[in-house]
Amino acid sequence: MRSDLGDWIRHRLKKGIADQGTDAQNIVDACGIEVPELREQWSHQRSAQLSIRARKFRMLLFLFKFLITFHL
């Protein structure tokens, strides 16, 4: 029973990953933007989201909204 479960899980993971890859590739192909440009945009997005300044800004924005909501 356990070996059958392992085989089933292994099969589902392989099938699921392949299906996701195919779906993702179809979306990239349909969008009409070249892969290098998408990679560059993704890199810029990661940099912006991971920067200390961006995190500090989000925290300040959160605090400002909190103060406006509860103190007015």
PQR file with spaces between the fields and no chain letter, atoms N, CA, C, O and H, PARSE charges and radii, in Angstrom:
ATOM       1  N    MET     1       0.826   -1.198    0.000 -0.4000 1.5000
ATOM       2  CA   MET     1       0.000    0.000    0.000 -0.0000 2.0000
ATOM       3  C    MET     1       0.869    1.260    0.000  0.5500 1.7000
ATOM       4  O    MET     1       0.620    2.191   -0.767 -0.5500 1.4000
ATOM       5  N    ARG     2       1.897    1.285    0.873 -0.4000 1.5000
ATOM       6  CA   ARG     2       2.754    2.471    0.946 -0.0000 2.0000
ATOM       7  C    ARG     2       3.535    2.686   -0.343  0.5500 1.7000
ATOM       8  O    ARG     2       3.686    3.820   -0.796 -0.5500 1.4000
ATOM       9  H    ARG     2       2.099    0.529    1.495  0.4000 1.0000
ATOM      10  N    SER     3       4.031    1.609   -0.934 -0.4000 1.5000
ATOM      11  CA   SER     3       4.787    1.758   -2.173 -0.0000 2.0000
ATOM      12  C    SER     3       3.879    2.262   -3.289  0.5500 1.7000
ATOM      13  O    SER     3       4.315    3.031   -4.145 -0.5500 1.4000
ATOM      14  H    SER     3       3.909    0.687   -0.566  0.4000 1.0000
ATOM      15  N    ASP     4       2.630    1.836   -3.283 -0.4000 1.5000
ATOM      16  CA   ASP     4       1.682    2.334   -4.281 -0.0000 2.0000
ATOM      17  C    ASP     4       1.432    3.833   -4.091  0.5500 1.7000
ATOM      18  O    ASP     4       1.311    4.578   -5.064 -0.5500 1.4000
ATOM      19  H    ASP     4       2.276    1.212   -2.587  0.4000 1.0000
ATOM      20  N    LEU     5       1.357    4.260   -2.847 -0.4000 1.5000
ATOM      21  CA   LEU     5       1.137    5.680   -2.568 -0.0000 2.0000
ATOM      22  C    LEU     5       2.319    6.509   -3.047  0.5500 1.7000
ATOM      23  O    LEU     5       2.147    7.581   -3.626 -0.5500 1.4000
ATOM      24  H    LEU     5       1.455    3.656   -2.057  0.4000 1.0000
ATOM      25  N    GLY     6       3.529    5.998   -2.797 -0.4000 1.5000
ATOM      26  CA   GLY     6       4.722    6.700   -3.270 -0.0000 2.0000
ATOM      27  C    GLY     6       4.743    6.823   -4.778  0.5500 1.7000
ATOM      28  O    GLY     6       5.080    7.877   -5.317 -0.5500 1.4000
ATOM      29  H    GLY     6       3.669    5.127   -2.326  0.4000 1.0000
ATOM      30  N    ASP     7       4.383    5.746   -5.462 -0.4000 1.5000
ATOM      31  CA   ASP     7       4.336    5.778   -6.927 -0.0000 2.0000
ATOM      32  C    ASP     7       3.285    6.774   -7.413  0.5500 1.7000
ATOM      33  O    ASP     7       3.507    7.506   -8.378 -0.5500 1.4000
ATOM      34  H    ASP     7       4.109    4.889   -5.024  0.4000 1.0000
ATOM      35  N    TRP     8       2.141    6.792   -6.733 -0.4000 1.5000
ATOM      36  CA   TRP     8       1.071    7.702   -7.124 -0.0000 2.0000
ATOM      37  C    TRP     8       1.506    9.158   -6.941  0.5500 1.7000
ATOM      38  O    TRP     8       1.280    9.997   -7.813 -0.5500 1.4000
ATOM      39  H    TRP     8       1.961    6.198   -5.949  0.4000 1.0000
ATOM      40  N    ILE     9       2.135    9.447   -5.793 -0.4000 1.5000
ATOM      41  CA   ILE     9       2.605   10.818   -5.536 -0.0000 2.0000
ATOM      42  C    ILE     9       3.657   11.206   -6.558  0.5500 1.7000
ATOM      43  O    ILE     9       3.605   12.304   -7.112 -0.5500 1.4000
ATOM      44  H    ILE     9       2.318    8.766   -5.084  0.4000 1.0000
ATOM      45  N    ARG    10       4.603   10.330   -6.816 -0.4000 1.5000
ATOM      46  CA   ARG    10       5.658   10.614   -7.795 -0.0000 2.0000
ATOM      47  C    ARG    10       5.058   10.901   -9.170  0.5500 1.7000
ATOM      48  O    ARG    10       5.474   11.841   -9.847 -0.5500 1.4000
ATOM      49  H    ARG    10       4.646    9.438   -6.366  0.4000 1.0000
ATOM      50  N    HIS    11       4.092   10.101   -9.575 -0.4000 1.5000
ATOM      51  CA   HIS    11       3.427   10.282  -10.872 -0.0000 2.0000
ATOM      52  C    HIS    11       2.694   11.626  -10.919  0.5500 1.7000
ATOM      53  O    HIS    11       2.789   12.347  -11.912 -0.5500 1.4000
ATOM      54  H    HIS    11       3.754    9.337   -9.025  0.4000 1.0000
ATOM      55  N    ARG    12       1.965   11.965   -9.851 -0.4000 1.5000
ATOM      56  CA   ARG    12       1.207   13.221   -9.820 -0.0000 2.0000
ATOM      57  C    ARG    12       2.138   14.426   -9.870  0.5500 1.7000
ATOM      58  O    ARG    12       1.847   15.414  -10.543 -0.5500 1.4000
ATOM      59  H    ARG    12       1.888   11.379   -9.045  0.4000 1.0000
ATOM      60  N    LEU    13       3.264   14.342   -9.155 -0.4000 1.5000
ATOM      61  CA   LEU    13       4.215   15.447   -9.182 -0.0000 2.0000
ATOM      62  C    LEU    13       4.806   15.641  -10.572  0.5500 1.7000
ATOM      63  O    LEU    13       4.883   16.765  -11.067 -0.5500 1.4000
ATOM      64  H    LEU    13       3.501   13.539   -8.608  0.4000 1.0000
ATOM      65  N    LYS    14       5.220   14.547  -11.200 -0.4000 1.5000
ATOM      66  CA   LYS    14       5.793   14.653  -12.542 -0.0000 2.0000
ATOM      67  C    LYS    14       4.772   15.195  -13.534  0.5500 1.7000
ATOM      68  O    LYS    14       5.085   16.074  -14.337 -0.5500 1.4000
ATOM      69  H    LYS    14       5.157   13.634  -10.798  0.4000 1.0000
ATOM      70  N    LYS    15       3.560   14.676  -13.478 -0.4000 1.5000
ATOM      71  CA   LYS    15       2.520   15.115  -14.400 -0.0000 2.0000
ATOM      72  C    LYS    15       2.150   16.569  -14.140  0.5500 1.7000
ATOM      73  O    LYS    15       1.996   17.348  -15.080 -0.5500 1.4000
ATOM      74  H    LYS    15       3.305   13.962  -12.825  0.4000 1.0000
ATOM      75  N    GLY    16       2.005   16.940  -12.870 -0.4000 1.5000
ATOM      76  CA   GLY    16       1.618   18.301  -12.524 -0.0000 2.0000
ATOM      77  C    GLY    16       2.657   19.323  -12.940  0.5500 1.7000
ATOM      78  O    GLY    16       2.316   20.393  -13.445 -0.5500 1.4000
ATOM      79  H    GLY    16       2.130   16.307  -12.106  0.4000 1.0000
ATOM      80  N    ILE    17       3.926   18.997  -12.728 -0.4000 1.5000
ATOM      81  CA   ILE    17       4.996   19.915  -13.095 -0.0000 2.0000
ATOM      82  C    ILE    17       5.064   20.072  -14.607  0.5500 1.7000
ATOM      83  O    ILE    17       5.251   21.182  -15.105 -0.5500 1.4000
ATOM      84  H    ILE    17       4.203   18.128  -12.317  0.4000 1.0000
ATOM      85  N    ALA    18       4.917   18.995  -15.330 -0.4000 1.5000
ATOM      86  CA   ALA    18       4.943   19.070  -16.795 -0.0000 2.0000
ATOM      87  C    ALA    18       3.771   19.917  -17.309  0.5500 1.7000
ATOM      88  O    ALA    18       3.941   20.743  -18.205 -0.5500 1.4000
ATOM      89  H    ALA    18       4.764   18.093  -14.925  0.4000 1.0000
ATOM      90  N    ASP    19       2.596   19.707  -16.740 -0.4000 1.5000
ATOM      91  CA   ASP    19       1.421   20.476  -17.160 -0.0000 2.0000
ATOM      92  C    ASP    19       1.599   21.962  -16.868  0.5500 1.7000
ATOM      93  O    ASP    19       1.245   22.806  -17.691 -0.5500 1.4000
ATOM      94  H    ASP    19       2.457   19.036  -16.012  0.4000 1.0000
ATOM      95  N    GLN    20       2.148   22.282  -15.696 -0.4000 1.5000
ATOM      96  CA   GLN    20       2.364   23.685  -15.350 -0.0000 2.0000
ATOM      97  C    GLN    20       3.368   24.323  -16.294  0.5500 1.7000
ATOM      98  O    GLN    20       3.191   25.466  -16.714 -0.5500 1.4000
ATOM      99  H    GLN    20       2.436   21.596  -15.028  0.4000 1.0000
ATOM     100  N    GLY    21       4.420   23.590  -16.627 -0.4000 1.5000
ATOM     101  CA   GLY    21       5.422   24.122  -17.549 -0.0000 2.0000
ATOM     102  C    GLY    21       4.834   24.387  -18.925  0.5500 1.7000
ATOM     103  O    GLY    21       5.128   25.407  -19.547 -0.5500 1.4000
ATOM     104  H    GLY    21       4.564   22.661  -16.286  0.4000 1.0000
ATOM     105  N    THR    22       4.012   23.473  -19.394 -0.4000 1.5000
ATOM     106  CA   THR    22       3.362   23.647  -20.692 -0.0000 2.0000
ATOM     107  C    THR    22       2.421   24.842  -20.677  0.5500 1.7000
ATOM     108  O    THR    22       2.413   25.645  -21.610 -0.5500 1.4000
ATOM     109  H    THR    22       3.773   22.644  -18.888  0.4000 1.0000
ATOM     110  N    ASP    23       1.628   24.959  -19.617 -0.4000 1.5000
ATOM     111  CA   ASP    23       0.706   26.095  -19.504 -0.0000 2.0000
ATOM     112  C    ASP    23       1.465   27.419  -19.462  0.5500 1.7000
ATOM     113  O    ASP    23       1.075   28.387  -20.116 -0.5500 1.4000
ATOM     114  H    ASP    23       1.634   24.306  -18.859  0.4000 1.0000
ATOM     115  N    ALA    24       2.547   27.456  -18.691 -0.4000 1.5000
ATOM     116  CA   ALA    24       3.346   28.681  -18.586 -0.0000 2.0000
ATOM     117  C    ALA    24       3.958   29.048  -19.935  0.5500 1.7000
ATOM     118  O    ALA    24       3.962   30.218  -20.319 -0.5500 1.4000
ATOM     119  H    ALA    24       2.864   26.670  -18.160  0.4000 1.0000
ATOM     120  N    GLN    25       4.469   28.062  -20.644 -0.4000 1.5000
ATOM     121  CA   GLN    25       5.071   28.325  -21.952 -0.0000 2.0000
ATOM     122  C    GLN    25       4.028   28.849  -22.934  0.5500 1.7000
ATOM     123  O    GLN    25       4.321   29.748  -23.722 -0.5500 1.4000
ATOM     124  H    GLN    25       4.466   27.112  -20.331  0.4000 1.0000
ATOM     125  N    ASN    26       2.827   28.306  -22.898 -0.4000 1.5000
ATOM     126  CA   ASN    26       1.754   28.785  -23.773 -0.0000 2.0000
ATOM     127  C    ASN    26       1.413   30.242  -23.478  0.5500 1.7000
ATOM     128  O    ASN    26       1.170   31.020  -24.401 -0.5500 1.4000
ATOM     129  H    ASN    26       2.589   27.576  -22.257  0.4000 1.0000
ATOM     130  N    ILE    27       1.392   30.611  -22.217 -0.4000 1.5000
ATOM     131  CA   ILE    27       1.094   32.003  -21.845 -0.0000 2.0000
ATOM     132  C    ILE    27       2.198   32.927  -22.334  0.5500 1.7000
ATOM     133  O    ILE    27       1.917   33.996  -22.877 -0.5500 1.4000
ATOM     134  H    ILE    27       1.589   29.979  -21.467  0.4000 1.0000
ATOM     135  N    VAL    28       3.447   32.528  -22.147 -0.4000 1.5000
ATOM     136  CA   VAL    28       4.577   33.351  -22.602 -0.0000 2.0000
ATOM     137  C    VAL    28       4.537   33.507  -24.116  0.5500 1.7000
ATOM     138  O    VAL    28       4.762   34.600  -24.637 -0.5500 1.4000
ATOM     139  H    VAL    28       3.676   31.660  -21.706  0.4000 1.0000
ATOM     140  N    ASP    29       4.254   32.424  -24.817 -0.4000 1.5000
ATOM     141  CA   ASP    29       4.185   32.483  -26.280 -0.0000 2.0000
ATOM     142  C    ASP    29       3.062   33.401  -26.757  0.5500 1.7000
ATOM     143  O    ASP    29       3.216   34.115  -27.748 -0.5500 1.4000
ATOM     144  H    ASP    29       4.071   31.537  -24.394  0.4000 1.0000
ATOM     145  N    ALA    30       1.938   33.381  -26.052 -0.4000 1.5000
ATOM     146  CA   ALA    30       0.774   34.160  -26.470 -0.0000 2.0000
ATOM     147  C    ALA    30       0.903   35.645  -26.147  0.5500 1.7000
ATOM     148  O    ALA    30       0.231   36.466  -26.772 -0.5500 1.4000
ATOM     149  H    ALA    30       1.813   32.801  -25.247  0.4000 1.0000
ATOM     150  N    CYS    31       1.746   36.005  -25.189 -0.4000 1.5000
ATOM     151  CA   CYS    31       1.805   37.417  -24.777 -0.0000 2.0000
ATOM     152  C    CYS    31       2.509   38.298  -25.800  0.5500 1.7000
ATOM     153  O    CYS    31       2.292   39.509  -25.819 -0.5500 1.4000
ATOM     154  H    CYS    31       2.291   35.338  -24.682  0.4000 1.0000
ATOM     155  N    GLY    32       3.349   37.712  -26.652 -0.4000 1.5000
ATOM     156  CA   GLY    32       3.980   38.483  -27.706 -0.0000 2.0000
ATOM     157  C    GLY    32       5.200   39.277  -27.268  0.5500 1.7000
ATOM     158  O    GLY    32       5.710   40.084  -28.045 -0.5500 1.4000
ATOM     159  H    GLY    32       3.526   36.728  -26.636  0.4000 1.0000
ATOM     160  N    ILE    33       5.677   39.078  -26.065 -0.4000 1.5000
ATOM     161  CA   ILE    33       6.874   39.768  -25.568 -0.0000 2.0000
ATOM     162  C    ILE    33       7.995   38.740  -25.510  0.5500 1.7000
ATOM     163  O    ILE    33       7.795   37.602  -25.085 -0.5500 1.4000
ATOM     164  H    ILE    33       5.263   38.422  -25.433  0.4000 1.0000
ATOM     165  N    GLU    34       9.171   39.161  -25.944 -0.4000 1.5000
ATOM     166  CA   GLU    34      10.307   38.248  -25.978 -0.0000 2.0000
ATOM     167  C    GLU    34      10.760   37.879  -24.561  0.5500 1.7000
ATOM     168  O    GLU    34      10.637   38.676  -23.631 -0.5500 1.4000
ATOM     169  H    GLU    34       9.333   40.085  -26.289  0.4000 1.0000
ATOM     170  N    VAL    35      11.279   36.672  -24.416 -0.4000 1.5000
ATOM     171  CA   VAL    35      11.704   36.159  -23.116 -0.0000 2.0000
ATOM     172  C    VAL    35      12.779   37.026  -22.460  0.5500 1.7000
ATOM     173  O    VAL    35      12.682   37.272  -21.258 -0.5500 1.4000
ATOM     174  H    VAL    35      11.379   36.025  -25.172  0.4000 1.0000
ATOM     175  N    PRO    36      13.805   37.507  -23.184 -0.5600 1.5000
ATOM     176  CA   PRO    36      14.802   38.359  -22.521  0.2800 2.0000
ATOM     177  C    PRO    36      14.186   39.621  -21.892  0.5500 1.7000
ATOM     178  O    PRO    36      14.599   40.046  -20.814 -0.5500 1.4000
ATOM     179  N    GLU    37      13.211   40.204  -22.565 -0.4000 1.5000
ATOM     180  CA   GLU    37      12.551   41.379  -22.013 -0.0000 2.0000
ATOM     181  C    GLU    37      11.751   41.027  -20.758  0.5500 1.7000
ATOM     182  O    GLU    37      11.752   41.782  -19.786 -0.5500 1.4000
ATOM     183  H    GLU    37      12.876   39.858  -23.441  0.4000 1.0000
ATOM     184  N    LEU    38      11.070   39.884  -20.781 -0.4000 1.5000
ATOM     185  CA   LEU    38      10.333   39.433  -19.599 -0.0000 2.0000
ATOM     186  C    LEU    38      11.283   39.171  -18.428  0.5500 1.7000
ATOM     187  O    LEU    38      10.971   39.508  -17.286 -0.5500 1.4000
ATOM     188  H    LEU    38      11.069   39.270  -21.571  0.4000 1.0000
ATOM     189  N    ARG    39      12.427   38.578  -18.709 -0.4000 1.5000
ATOM     190  CA   ARG    39      13.411   38.316  -17.648 -0.0000 2.0000
ATOM     191  C    ARG    39      13.932   39.626  -17.064  0.5500 1.7000
ATOM     192  O    ARG    39      14.117   39.738  -15.852 -0.5500 1.4000
ATOM     193  H    ARG    39      12.681   38.304  -19.637  0.4000 1.0000
ATOM     194  N    GLU    40      14.164   40.602  -17.913 -0.4000 1.5000
ATOM     195  CA   GLU    40      14.641   41.904  -17.435 -0.0000 2.0000
ATOM     196  C    GLU    40      13.597   42.570  -16.539  0.5500 1.7000
ATOM     197  O    GLU    40      13.932   43.100  -15.480 -0.5500 1.4000
ATOM     198  H    GLU    40      14.013   40.510  -18.898  0.4000 1.0000
ATOM     199  N    GLN    41      12.346   42.542  -16.960 -0.4000 1.5000
ATOM     200  CA   GLN    41      11.273   43.123  -16.154 -0.0000 2.0000
ATOM     201  C    GLN    41      11.127   42.395  -14.822  0.5500 1.7000
ATOM     202  O    GLN    41      10.889   43.022  -13.790 -0.5500 1.4000
ATOM     203  H    GLN    41      12.074   42.111  -17.820  0.4000 1.0000
ATOM     204  N    TRP    42      11.266   41.089  -14.844 -0.4000 1.5000
ATOM     205  CA   TRP    42      11.175   40.293  -13.625 -0.0000 2.0000
ATOM     206  C    TRP    42      12.312   40.655  -12.669  0.5500 1.7000
ATOM     207  O    TRP    42      12.113   40.750  -11.457 -0.5500 1.4000
ATOM     208  H    TRP    42      11.459   40.579  -15.683  0.4000 1.0000
ATOM     209  N    SER    43      13.496   40.854  -13.228 -0.4000 1.5000
ATOM     210  CA   SER    43      14.646   41.251  -12.416 -0.0000 2.0000
ATOM     211  C    SER    43      14.398   42.606  -11.755  0.5500 1.7000
ATOM     212  O    SER    43      14.686   42.785  -10.571 -0.5500 1.4000
ATOM     213  H    SER    43      13.658   40.776  -14.212  0.4000 1.0000
ATOM     214  N    HIS    44      13.864   43.560  -12.521 -0.4000 1.5000
ATOM     215  CA   HIS    44      13.553   44.877  -11.955 -0.0000 2.0000
ATOM     216  C    HIS    44      12.503   44.764  -10.855  0.5500 1.7000
ATOM     217  O    HIS    44      12.602   45.430   -9.825 -0.5500 1.4000
ATOM     218  H    HIS    44      13.630   43.415  -13.482  0.4000 1.0000
ATOM     219  N    GLN    45      11.510   43.930  -11.071 -0.4000 1.5000
ATOM     220  CA   GLN    45      10.452   43.744  -10.081 -0.0000 2.0000
ATOM     221  C    GLN    45      11.014   43.154   -8.791  0.5500 1.7000
ATOM     222  O    GLN    45      10.682   43.617   -7.700 -0.5500 1.4000
ATOM     223  H    GLN    45      11.429   43.389  -11.908  0.4000 1.0000
ATOM     224  N    ARG    46      11.863   42.134   -8.911 -0.4000 1.5000
ATOM     225  CA   ARG    46      12.472   41.533   -7.714 -0.0000 2.0000
ATOM     226  C    ARG    46      13.305   42.545   -6.963  0.5500 1.7000
ATOM     227  O    ARG    46      13.237   42.618   -5.736 -0.5500 1.4000
ATOM     228  H    ARG    46      12.133   41.758   -9.797  0.4000 1.0000
ATOM     229  N    SER    47      14.092   43.329   -7.683 -0.4000 1.5000
ATOM     230  CA   SER    47      14.935   44.339   -7.041 -0.0000 2.0000
ATOM     231  C    SER    47      14.092   45.352   -6.285  0.5500 1.7000
ATOM     232  O    SER    47      14.422   45.733   -5.162 -0.5500 1.4000
ATOM     233  H    SER    47      14.147   43.270   -8.680  0.4000 1.0000
ATOM     234  N    ALA    48      13.008   45.784   -6.904 -0.4000 1.5000
ATOM     235  CA   ALA    48      12.143   46.776   -6.266 -0.0000 2.0000
ATOM     236  C    ALA    48      11.465   46.204   -5.026  0.5500 1.7000
ATOM     237  O    ALA    48      11.321   46.899   -4.020 -0.5500 1.4000
ATOM     238  H    ALA    48      12.740   45.475   -7.817  0.4000 1.0000
ATOM     239  N    GLN    49      11.055   44.964   -5.093 -0.4000 1.5000
ATOM     240  CA   GLN    49      10.353   44.361   -3.965 -0.0000 2.0000
ATOM     241  C    GLN    49      11.283   44.014   -2.820  0.5500 1.7000
ATOM     242  O    GLN    49      10.855   43.986   -1.666 -0.5500 1.4000
ATOM     243  H    GLN    49      11.172   44.400   -5.910  0.4000 1.0000
ATOM     244  N    LEU    50      12.531   43.752   -3.113 -0.4000 1.5000
ATOM     245  CA   LEU    50      13.466   43.327   -2.084 -0.0000 2.0000
ATOM     246  C    LEU    50      14.300   44.468   -1.516  0.5500 1.7000
ATOM     247  O    LEU    50      15.043   44.269   -0.555 -0.5500 1.4000
ATOM     248  H    LEU    50      12.878   43.775   -4.050  0.4000 1.0000
ATOM     249  N    SER    51      14.189   45.645   -2.088 -0.4000 1.5000
ATOM     250  CA   SER    51      15.017   46.748   -1.603 -0.0000 2.0000
ATOM     251  C    SER    51      14.559   47.196   -0.223  0.5500 1.7000
ATOM     252  O    SER    51      13.371   47.142    0.094 -0.5500 1.4000
ATOM     253  H    SER    51      13.585   45.806   -2.868  0.4000 1.0000
ATOM     254  N    ILE    52      15.499   47.635    0.586 -0.4000 1.5000
ATOM     255  CA   ILE    52      15.198   48.105    1.936 -0.0000 2.0000
ATOM     256  C    ILE    52      14.306   49.335    1.870  0.5500 1.7000
ATOM     257  O    ILE    52      13.381   49.478    2.670 -0.5500 1.4000
ATOM     258  H    ILE    52      16.465   47.679    0.328  0.4000 1.0000
ATOM     259  N    ARG    53      14.573   50.208    0.938 -0.4000 1.5000
ATOM     260  CA   ARG    53      13.779   51.426    0.801 -0.0000 2.0000
ATOM     261  C    ARG    53      12.310   51.097    0.524  0.5500 1.7000
ATOM     262  O    ARG    53      11.413   51.729    1.082 -0.5500 1.4000
ATOM     263  H    ARG    53      15.324   50.092    0.288  0.4000 1.0000
ATOM     264  N    ALA    54      12.069   50.105   -0.337 -0.4000 1.5000
ATOM     265  CA   ALA    54      10.692   49.722   -0.664 -0.0000 2.0000
ATOM     266  C    ALA    54       9.990   49.168    0.570  0.5500 1.7000
ATOM     267  O    ALA    54       8.816   49.458    0.800 -0.5500 1.4000
ATOM     268  H    ALA    54      12.798   49.592   -0.790  0.4000 1.0000
ATOM     269  N    ARG    55      10.706   48.368    1.368 -0.4000 1.5000
ATOM     270  CA   ARG    55      10.096   47.813    2.578 -0.0000 2.0000
ATOM     271  C    ARG    55       9.792   48.907    3.592  0.5500 1.7000
ATOM     272  O    ARG    55       8.744   48.892    4.237 -0.5500 1.4000
ATOM     273  H    ARG    55      11.659   48.132    1.181  0.4000 1.0000
ATOM     274  N    LYS    56      10.706   49.850    3.728 -0.4000 1.5000
ATOM     275  CA   LYS    56      10.466   50.951    4.661 -0.0000 2.0000
ATOM     276  C    LYS    56       9.275   51.783    4.207  0.5500 1.7000
ATOM     277  O    LYS    56       8.464   52.206    5.029 -0.5500 1.4000
ATOM     278  H    LYS    56      11.558   49.863    3.204  0.4000 1.0000
ATOM     279  N    PHE    57       9.166   52.020    2.905 -0.4000 1.5000
ATOM     280  CA   PHE    57       8.048   52.796    2.384 -0.0000 2.0000
ATOM     281  C    PHE    57       6.728   52.084    2.649  0.5500 1.7000
ATOM     282  O    PHE    57       5.755   52.715    3.062 -0.5500 1.4000
ATOM     283  H    PHE    57       9.825   51.676    2.236  0.4000 1.0000
ATOM     284  N    ARG    58       6.688   50.773    2.414 -0.4000 1.5000
ATOM     285  CA   ARG    58       5.459   50.021    2.672 -0.0000 2.0000
ATOM     286  C    ARG    58       5.072   50.073    4.142  0.5500 1.7000
ATOM     287  O    ARG    58       3.891   50.184    4.471 -0.5500 1.4000
ATOM     288  H    ARG    58       7.478   50.261    2.078  0.4000 1.0000
ATOM     289  N    MET    59       6.066   49.992    5.033 -0.4000 1.5000
ATOM     290  CA   MET    59       5.772   50.054    6.463 -0.0000 2.0000
ATOM     291  C    MET    59       5.249   51.439    6.835  0.5500 1.7000
ATOM     292  O    MET    59       4.293   51.547    7.602 -0.5500 1.4000
ATOM     293  H    MET    59       7.025   49.902    4.765  0.4000 1.0000
ATOM     294  N    LEU    60       5.850   52.482    6.313 -0.4000 1.5000
ATOM     295  CA   LEU    60       5.365   53.835    6.588 -0.0000 2.0000
ATOM     296  C    LEU    60       3.954   54.035    6.049  0.5500 1.7000
ATOM     297  O    LEU    60       3.119   54.657    6.706 -0.5500 1.4000
ATOM     298  H    LEU    60       6.627   52.394    5.690  0.4000 1.0000
ATOM     299  N    LEU    61       3.692   53.525    4.888 -0.4000 1.5000
ATOM     300  CA   LEU    61       2.358   53.622    4.311 -0.0000 2.0000
ATOM     301  C    LEU    61       1.339   52.879    5.172  0.5500 1.7000
ATOM     302  O    LEU    61       0.235   53.375    5.396 -0.5500 1.4000
ATOM     303  H    LEU    61       4.370   53.020    4.354  0.4000 1.0000
ATOM     304  N    PHE    62       1.706   51.702    5.650 -0.4000 1.5000
ATOM     305  CA   PHE    62       0.832   50.933    6.529 -0.0000 2.0000
ATOM     306  C    PHE    62       0.547   51.707    7.812  0.5500 1.7000
ATOM     307  O    PHE    62      -0.602   51.799    8.244 -0.5500 1.4000
ATOM     308  H    PHE    62       2.603   51.299    5.468  0.4000 1.0000
ATOM     309  N    LEU    63       1.584   52.259    8.414 -0.4000 1.5000
ATOM     310  CA   LEU    63       1.398   53.018    9.652 -0.0000 2.0000
ATOM     311  C    LEU    63       0.533   54.250    9.423  0.5500 1.7000
ATOM     312  O    LEU    63      -0.322   54.574   10.248 -0.5500 1.4000
ATOM     313  H    LEU    63       2.518   52.185    8.063  0.4000 1.0000
ATOM     314  N    PHE    64       0.749   54.926    8.323 -0.4000 1.5000
ATOM     315  CA   PHE    64      -0.046   56.105    8.005 -0.0000 2.0000
ATOM     316  C    PHE    64      -1.527   55.741    7.864  0.5500 1.7000
ATOM     317  O    PHE    64      -2.392   56.425    8.412 -0.5500 1.4000
ATOM     318  H    PHE    64       1.444   54.663    7.654  0.4000 1.0000
ATOM     319  N    LYS    65      -1.815   54.663    7.128 -0.4000 1.5000
ATOM     320  CA   LYS    65      -3.202   54.222    6.962 -0.0000 2.0000
ATOM     321  C    LYS    65      -3.805   53.818    8.302  0.5500 1.7000
ATOM     322  O    LYS    65      -4.974   54.097    8.566 -0.5500 1.4000
ATOM     323  H    LYS    65      -1.112   54.108    6.683  0.4000 1.0000
ATOM     324  N    PHE    66      -3.016   53.165    9.146 -0.4000 1.5000
ATOM     325  CA   PHE    66      -3.492   52.771   10.463 -0.0000 2.0000
ATOM     326  C    PHE    66      -3.850   54.000   11.299  0.5500 1.7000
ATOM     327  O    PHE    66      -4.903   54.044   11.936 -0.5500 1.4000
ATOM     328  H    PHE    66      -2.066   52.938    8.932  0.4000 1.0000
ATOM     329  N    LEU    67      -2.977   54.981   11.290 -0.4000 1.5000
ATOM     330  CA   LEU    67      -3.229   56.183   12.082 -0.0000 2.0000
ATOM     331  C    LEU    67      -4.442   56.941   11.562  0.5500 1.7000
ATOM     332  O    LEU    67      -5.240   57.446   12.352 -0.5500 1.4000
ATOM     333  H    LEU    67      -2.122   54.946   10.772  0.4000 1.0000
ATOM     334  N    ILE    68      -4.587   57.025   10.275 -0.4000 1.5000
ATOM     335  CA   ILE    68      -5.737   57.713    9.688 -0.0000 2.0000
ATOM     336  C    ILE    68      -7.024   56.970   10.031  0.5500 1.7000
ATOM     337  O    ILE    68      -8.036   57.600   10.339 -0.5500 1.4000
ATOM     338  H    ILE    68      -3.939   56.615    9.633  0.4000 1.0000
ATOM     339  N    THR    69      -6.999   55.672    9.983 -0.4000 1.5000
ATOM     340  CA   THR    69      -8.200   54.876   10.211 -0.0000 2.0000
ATOM     341  C    THR    69      -8.667   54.949   11.666  0.5500 1.7000
ATOM     342  O    THR    69      -9.863   55.088   11.923 -0.5500 1.4000
ATOM     343  H    THR    69      -6.177   55.160    9.733  0.4000 1.0000
ATOM     344  N    PHE    70      -7.754   54.860   12.601 -0.4000 1.5000
ATOM     345  CA   PHE    70      -8.155   54.710   13.993 -0.0000 2.0000
ATOM     346  C    PHE    70      -8.080   55.998   14.813  0.5500 1.7000
ATOM     347  O    PHE    70      -8.575   56.028   15.939 -0.5500 1.4000
ATOM     348  H    PHE    70      -6.783   54.747   12.392  0.4000 1.0000
ATOM     349  N    HIS    71      -7.487   57.039   14.291 -0.4000 1.5000
ATOM     350  CA   HIS    71      -7.344   58.244   15.092 -0.0000 2.0000
ATOM     351  C    HIS    71      -8.102   59.442   14.563  0.5500 1.7000
ATOM     352  O    HIS    71      -7.955   60.543   15.095 -0.5500 1.4000
ATOM     353  H    HIS    71      -7.084   57.014   13.376  0.4000 1.0000
ATOM     354  N    LEU    72      -8.898   59.264   13.546 -0.4000 1.5000
ATOM     355  CA   LEU    72      -9.697   60.378   13.027 -0.0000 2.0000
ATOM     356  C    LEU    72     -11.159   60.130   13.208  0.5500 1.7000
ATOM     357  O    LEU    72     -11.979   60.966   12.828 -0.5500 1.4000
ATOM     358  H    LEU    72      -9.019   58.370   13.114  0.4000 1.0000
